[in-house]
Amino acid sequence: MAARILEEFQRGQAAPESRDESQNDLTARELEVPELVADRLSNKEIAARLVISEHTVKNHLKNILSKLHLRSRRQAADYGLARGWVRPHEPDL
């Protein structure tokens, strides 16, 4: 467990160049998905917003998680927020 935590910490301390490289691994459409996840939209809502099928949303999420070595859609949204790819969610008043 400690080794895994240390590995995650070291990955977060990567040089800025490597962070930018991971963004380049994602397609333009894949970069849109974490932003909508950060807005707390369901796969169905994301599909409607992007005018794609729910199956395609799931494929994009699967590809994002694989490319970025993440485990959940929440991690993908947080990863994008931390790197400035995703704008912060503004709560409804």
C-alpha positions, 0 to 999 in steps of 0.5 A: 500500500505504501509503495502505491501511495509513493508511486501516486505521489511521484506521478503527481510530481512529474515534470510539466512536460510529461503532464502536457504529453498526457494531454496530447494522448487524448483526443479533442472529444476525450478532453470534453468528457472529463469536463462534463463529468466534473459538472456531475453529468451522467453518461446519458446526459453527456451523450445528449450534450455531445450528440453521441451515443451513451455507448460512445461516452463509455468508450471515451471514458474507458480510453481516458482511464486507460491512457491516464492510468486512472481508475474512475471517472471522478479521478479523470475529472479531478486529473483534468481540473488539476492540470487546467484541462477542465474548468472548475464547476460552478455550483448553482445558486 
